[in-house]
Amino acid sequence: MDELVGVILSAGKGSRIDPFNAHFPKPLLPIGNRPIMGHHLELFKSLGIKRCCIVVGHLMDRIINHFGRGGDAGLSIRYVEQNQILGIAHAVGQAEPHLDGPFLLCLGDIFYLATEMERLVARYRQGDVSAVLAVKEEKTKEPVRRNFTVELDDNGFVTRVVEKPRNPVNLLKGCGIYLFGPEVFDAIRRTPRTALRDEYEITSTIQIMIDEGLKVAVEPIIDWDLNVTFPGDLLDGNIAYLDHLGIDNVIDETAEVGEGVVLERCVVGPHAKLLGPRRLKDTVVLPETELGPGEDLHRVLVSKGLISRC
């Protein structure tokens, strides 16, 4: 297999997570004091990926300033600007000039927990497919309705991809992680805008590949995932991460936690300052936030001058 490259889509504005999107592009929002995109870059490193392409747009200077050219992360990063937000397929198409082989695609606003991500690469390396989709088998149909689902034939290949299905035929949910061969770009060029959102949907692209006779497989490797859409999602992602690690709190080494501050399942960001007496439970304190003594807080996001109850 040719060299595998990592791709992250990070151009969207994230208007529904207002007011935090005014200062943080969603990929820089922290889970366990690491930006969501930082978790993706760690995944790339764990899979031996050395080069990645990041598609940027909203507040792109902050993303570029944070990650630079990737030297600190042990990667070589190239940035590509998406001037118009026209869907995932359109965003992937912006990266085509910089990709000549297979690539692992992650959406910059989705956080996930997975212990066997290498299975995605191993399945592609078998050589009989043009794409592999990471999926999760849900317990109910509601999460599937909010995302996309896949229908499989008797050999496990995808026959149909359905965006936001009203009546999903199974509980397999797409999770925003894809491994594509370069064949995907021909399908992207033939992908029409959808009537639903007037965007170029990657699910439409995948269906074009299937209809042209290309094989697409799935790997049910996602243990837990979250599309960070609303402020409460960011809180839930951090709490799930603490549970995953089996620890009570994550406190950045540069944060100051004063006497009388009691923390229970909290994440405290870099250069934050907390003064007691105060009790915080299931709370995320964003970087450079100061919080003085006061009432107990439960299920809140705290940033400069803002306490958002979730």
N, C-alpha and C positions, 0 to 999 in steps of 0.2 A: 504494500500500500504506500502511496505517496505520502509525503509529510502532512500530518494533520495540523490544521491551523484552528485557533479559537476565534470565534466571532461573538461579540456582545452588542445587543441593540440597546442604546441608551439615549435616544433622541427625544422621547416624549416629554410633555410638560407635566403630566400628572396632576391635572387641575382638581381632581376629587380629593387629593390629600392636602389641599389648601388649609391653613396658611403655610405649612412647612415647605411647600414647593417653591416659595418665594426665595428661600435661601439654600435649599438642598435639592439638586436634581435627584429624582428617586433612586438612581443607582448609588448615590452617596449616603442615603439614609442607612443608619447603622443597625445591624443585628449582632448583638454581643460585642459592641464597640468595633466592629469591622463593617465597612460599607458592603451593601449587598453585592456590588460588583467585585469587591475584594474577595468575597467567598467564591465567585465564579473564577477569578484569576487563580486562586488556590486550587480549584478543581483542575484547571488547565495544567498547572505545574505537576499535580499528582498523576496526570495521564501522560506526562512527558512532552506536552506541547510547549514549544519554544517561541512561537510567533502568534500574535493575535491582532485582530482588527476590531476597533470599537467604533460603532456608528453613533455620532453625537449630534446634538441639536440644542435643546433647552439648557441654558447655563453651561454650555460645553466648556467654557474656560475653566470652570471650577473642577470639572472632571479631569481635564488635561493637567491642570496645576496639581491636582491631588496625586495622580498616578504617573505623570510624566511619560517618559518613553519606556517605562517598565523595568528599568534597571534594578530598582529596589525590590521588585517582585520576581526578579530572575527571568523576565520575559522581554521580548521586543514588541512594543505596542505601536501600531499605526492607527491614526484617527481619521475618520471619514465623516464629513458633514452631510446630514440629510436636511436639505433646505425646506422641504415640505413634508409634513407628517401624513403619509398616505398609506399606512398599513405596514405589516411585517414584511410581506413579500417585496414591497417597494424598498424598504430599508435594507433588506438583504441584497437587493439588486445594486445598491450604491457601493457595496463592497466588492462587486464582481471583478473590477480591474486589478484587485490585489489578491485574488484567489485563483489558483490554477489546479487545485486538487480538492480532496475532501476537507470538510470543516465541521467543527462542533459549534452549534449555534445555541446561545443562551439569551433569554430575555432579561434585560437589566433590572426589571422591577419584580422578578419572581425569586423568592427564596425557597430553598428545598433542602431536605435531608435525604441523603441516599448513601448507602454503604457499598454498593457494587456498581458504580458508574462505569468501571472498565468493561462491563458486559456490553455496553452500547458500542464501544470500539471493537470489541472482539466479534460482535455479530456482524458489523460492517466488513471486517477483515475476512470473513468467510467468502466474500467475493460474489455473492449471488444477489445482492440488493443495491439499490441506488440511494436508499435512505433508511435510517432507523430512528424511530420516534420513542422517546421516553414516555411511559404511561404509568398511571397508578390505578389500581383496582379499588374503586370507592365502595363504601358500604350502602350508600343510597344514591338515587339518581340526581338529586339536587345539585351537587358539585359538578356533575357531568353536564347538566343543562347550562351551566354558566361558562363552560369552556368548549372543548370539542371532543368528539368521540370517534372511535374507529370500529369498523366492522371487518372481521377476518374471515378468510376462507379456511378450508380444512387443513391446509398446510401452514397456517399461521401468518400468511401474508395479508396485507391490508387490501380490501376491495373497495372500501368507501370511507371517506372522511366527512364528518358532518359537524359544521360549526354551530354551537349553541343549540343542540337538538331539543325539540320539545318533548319527544318521547324516545329517549335513547334505548337501543335494543340490548345494550349491555352496560356494565358499570366501569368500562375502561375510559379513563379520562386522560386527554393529552395535557402535558405539564410544562410546555414551553421550553423543552430541550430537544434538539434535533441534531442528527448527524447526517449531513448531505454530501453526496458526490457532486462533481461539477455539472452533471446533467441537469441539476435543478435550475440553472440560469436560463436554459432554453425554455423551460416551463414558466419561469417568472415572466419572460418577455411575452408570453402568450396568455398571461393571467389577466382577466378583465376585472374592472371595479365591481364590487358587489352592490346589490341594491340595498342590502341591510345597513351598511355603514359607509358606502361610497369609498371604500378603500380596497387596496390590493391584498387580499387575505392569503396567508401562507397555506391555509387549508385548501383553498382553491388550487394553488400551485401543486400541492401534493396530489390532489385528485387528477390533475392534468397528467402528471407523471404516471399514475396508475393506469389511466385510460390509454396512454401511449404504450403500455405494455411493460413499463419499468416496475421492478419489484420493490416494495416498501415493507419493512418489518417493524415490529414493536418489541420493546423490552420493558417489563413491569418492574422497574428498579427504584421508583420513587417511594420512600417511606412516608414522607410528609412534605407538603408544599403549600405555598401561600403567595397569591398575587397581592402585592402591597398596593392597594387601591385607596383605602381610607386610613385616617390616623389610627383607628383601632387595629387595623391589620399590622401596622408596625409594632404596636404593643404586643399583640398576640405572637408575632414572629419571634420577638425577643424572649418572651416567656417560654415558648416551645423550645428555643435554643438552650435556655438554662436547664429545662427538663432533660433535653437530649444529652447535655454534658453531665447531668447529675449534680449540679452545684446550686447554691442558694443565690449568689450575686456575682456580677462581673463589675469590678470597679477599676477604672483605668488608673495606672500608676501615677499619673499627673493630677488626678482628682484629689480634692481635699474634703474629707468627711469629718465634720466637727463633733465634739463631745455632745452626747445626747441625741444624736441622729441614729435611729434604728431602721435598718433596711431588711426587707423580706422579699425575696425574688425581684431584685431590682438590677438595672444596668445603669451605671453612672459613667458618663463619657469623659473624654480628655478635657482637662483644665476646668472641670465643673467644680463648684464650691457649694457645699451644703453645711448649714449652720443649725444647731439644735437649740432647744429640744424640738424634735419633729420625727414622726414615724411615716415611712414610705413603704407601701406594699404593692407588688405587681406594677412597678413604675419604671419608666425610662427617662433618664435625665440626659438630654442631648449635650453635645460639646459646648464648653465655654458658658455654661448656664450657672447663675448664682441663685440660690434659694435659701432664704432666711428662716428663722423659727416661725412656727405657725401650726395650723391644724393638720391632723393626719391626712394623708393622701392615699387613695386606693385606685388603681387602674387609671393612671394619668400619664400623659406625655408632657414633659417639662422642657421648654426651650427659653431662650432669652425673652423675658417679659410675657410669657404665655404659659398657662397651665390648661391643657386640653384633656377633658375627662372623656374616657372612652367606654 
